[in-house]
Amino acid sequence: MKAIPLTCLLPGDFDPKQHKVHFAVWNQIKHPIDVLATNHEEWQEWNSWRSVKNDFNREFIFSMAQDKHDATLWLFGGI
């Protein structure tokens, strides 16, 4: 499978101060790809959860869900 450079998916006027890339990985309970495929509301929570570090403090979140069988594969989860 040929890799798709992330820069090919971003708009020309991309401002990194307004965006965050979220690579969702297994949280020891659920695999992100399963959440993405089965529960839209829960997937939204995965992409808006704020820890004490205020992780998702940008206007736009570009999300990717890790495959549960091959950690090198990712599925686009939305913006």
C-alpha positions as CSV (number, residue, x, y, z in Angstrom):
1,M,0.0,0.0,0.0
2,K,1.4,3.4,-1.0
3,A,1.6,6.0,1.8
4,I,-0.4,9.2,1.5
5,P,1.5,12.2,2.8
6,L,-0.4,14.2,5.3
7,T,0.4,17.4,3.5
8,C,-1.6,16.2,0.5
9,L,-4.7,16.2,2.7
10,L,-4.3,19.7,4.2
11,P,-5.6,22.9,2.7
12,G,-3.1,25.4,1.3
13,D,-3.9,28.0,4.0
14,F,-3.3,25.5,6.8
15,D,-2.6,27.2,10.1
16,P,-1.1,24.8,12.6
17,K,-2.2,27.0,15.5
18,Q,-5.8,26.2,14.7
19,H,-5.4,22.4,14.2
20,K,-4.3,19.4,16.1
21,V,-3.7,15.9,14.7
22,H,-5.1,13.2,17.0
23,F,-3.7,9.6,16.5
24,A,-6.2,7.6,18.6
25,V,-4.7,4.4,20.0
26,W,-6.0,1.5,22.2
27,N,-6.8,2.9,25.6
28,Q,-6.5,-0.6,27.3
29,I,-10.3,-0.9,27.1
30,K,-11.5,-0.2,23.5
31,H,-9.8,0.0,20.1
32,P,-10.4,3.4,18.5
33,I,-11.3,1.8,15.1
34,D,-14.1,0.0,16.8
35,V,-15.4,3.2,18.4
36,L,-15.2,5.0,15.1
37,A,-17.1,2.3,13.3
38,T,-19.9,1.8,15.9
39,N,-20.5,4.9,18.0
40,H,-20.3,8.4,16.5
41,E,-21.0,10.2,19.9
42,E,-18.3,8.2,21.7
43,W,-15.9,8.9,18.8
44,Q,-16.6,12.6,19.2
45,E,-15.8,12.3,22.9
46,W,-12.5,10.6,22.1
47,N,-11.7,13.7,20.0
48,S,-12.8,16.4,22.5
49,W,-11.7,14.9,25.8
50,R,-9.6,17.4,27.8
51,S,-7.1,16.2,30.4
52,V,-5.3,18.4,32.8
53,K,-3.0,19.1,29.9
54,N,-5.9,20.6,27.9
55,D,-5.0,18.3,25.0
56,F,-7.8,19.2,22.5
57,N,-7.6,23.0,22.7
58,R,-7.7,23.7,19.0
59,E,-10.6,24.7,16.7
60,F,-10.0,21.7,14.4
61,I,-9.0,18.2,15.3
62,F,-7.8,16.0,12.4
63,S,-8.3,12.5,13.8
64,M,-6.9,9.1,12.9
65,A,-7.9,5.7,14.4
66,Q,-5.3,3.0,14.7
67,D,-6.1,-0.4,13.3
68,K,-6.4,-3.1,16.0
69,H,-4.6,-5.8,14.0
70,D,-1.8,-3.8,12.4
71,A,-0.5,-0.8,14.4
72,T,1.1,0.7,11.3
73,L,-2.3,1.2,9.6
74,W,-4.6,4.2,10.3
75,L,-8.1,5.1,9.3
76,F,-9.1,8.7,8.8
77,G,-11.6,9.6,11.5
78,G,-12.7,13.0,10.5
79,I,-12.0,16.7,11.1
